Amino acid sequence: MKKIAGIILGAALAATTAKADLVAGDITIIGFRSDANDGVSFVTWKNIDAGTSLYFSDSGFFSDGTVRSSENIMSWTAPVAGLAAGSVVVITCPNGSSSANVGTTVGRLDNIAADGDQIFIGTGAFPNGIDTSKPGEAYSGMLLYGINFDGSTWASDATSSNTSDLPSALDGLHLNQAIAEVDNGQYTGPRTGLTVNEYKLAIHNSANWTFNNDGAVAFGALNATSFVIPEPATMGLIGLFGGGLLVARRLFSMG
């Protein structure tokens, strides 16, 4: 009986502490700049552990799932304190370098094409080669998000440095966004008062974005304001934990 009680208590505690790895859709790109200085911003919908690295590239994907690996690559690593869900990271890439408002970067994502491009985020480093013909190089990480600002639909193939097919791993709701060709854009909708799913709906509505082709002065910096995410419903977990204690008490008294 005591063993059963221990299992019940363990399950209740695990339910309060379990953590999930990042999967597609846990990160959303909410801003990009192809006019100086180039850059990208993203929001995380899950807590990110200290030392976790995310990888970026503006290389396109061929229709066979391989990468046209001739463009820039960059990584971002979470700070020692980690990063809370709802946090926004803004990465700025002057020519030949990169930096972030929080965390550290290696490599660069400058030379984002002003006449249309794409940005991908993944859990593994993107290939850094000179292969511009199909098939390209394999990508071994997990893709988390992709944005295309070369057209309101993705291309059928990576026929140039500006185009990309939509990888099958990102072919789903809130996993990608395609925007008509524009130099700069960022989400300017609400960052408080919504659930995570409602935020995602708002972000994937181009009416909630501001765009321009006029450069740094007119567009300004990418917004680093965090999203306020409602506290998760804890009553069920409290009830599970409390129920586990109650059952354990009874089982111990019986034993």
VENHUPE-V401138 format. One record per pair of residues at least 4 apart in sequence whose C-alpha atoms are under 6 Angstrom apart, sorted by the first residue. I is the first residue (numbers start at 1). GAP is how many residues later the second one is. Records with the same first field share a line. If there is no record, write none. Layout:
I=GAP + GAP
//
This chain:
1=250
5=243
6=4
8=236
9=235
12=229
14=4
22=4
23=121
24=120
25=119 + 150
26=19
27=16 + 17
28=14 + 15
29=12 + 13
30=11 + 12 + 156 + 157
31=9 + 10 + 154 + 155
32=7 + 8 + 152 + 153
33=5 + 6 + 151
34=4 + 78 + 79 + 80 + 149 + 150
35=180
37=56 + 57
38=55 + 72
39=52 + 53 + 54
40=51
41=48 + 49
42=46 + 47
43=44 + 45
44=41 + 42 + 43
45=40 + 41
46=39
47=36 + 37 + 38
48=34 + 35
49=33
50=28 + 29 + 30 + 31 + 32
51=26 + 27
52=25 + 26
53=23 + 24
54=21 + 22 + 68 + 69
55=19 + 20 + 66 + 67 + 70
56=17 + 18 + 64 + 65
57=15 + 16 + 62 + 63
58=60 + 61
59=9 + 10 + 12
60=7 + 8 + 98 + 103 + 104
61=4 + 5 + 6 + 7 + 97 + 103 + 104
62=4 + 95 + 96 + 103
63=94 + 102
66=70 + 71 + 72
67=69 + 70
68=63 + 64 + 68
69=58 + 59 + 60 + 61 + 62
70=59 + 60 + 61
72=37
74=32 + 33 + 34
75=30 + 31
76=28 + 29
77=26 + 27
78=4 + 25
79=24
86=140 + 141
87=139
88=136 + 138
90=10 + 11
91=8 + 9
92=6 + 7
93=4 + 5 + 16 + 17
95=15
97=11
98=10
99=6
113=4
114=69
116=33 + 34 + 46 + 65
117=32 + 33 + 45
118=29 + 30
119=27 + 28
120=25 + 26
121=23 + 24
122=20 + 21 + 22
123=18 + 19
124=17
131=5
145=30 + 31
146=30
147=29 + 30 + 31
148=30 + 31
149=29 + 30 + 31 + 32
150=30 + 31
151=28 + 29 + 30
152=26 + 27 + 28
153=25
154=11 + 12
155=9 + 10
156=9
157=7 + 8
158=5 + 6
170=5
183=30
184=27 + 28
185=25 + 26
186=23 + 24
187=21 + 22
188=20 + 21
189=19
191=36
192=35 + 36
194=4 + 5
214=4
216=4
235=4
238=4
239=4
240=4
244=4
248=4
//
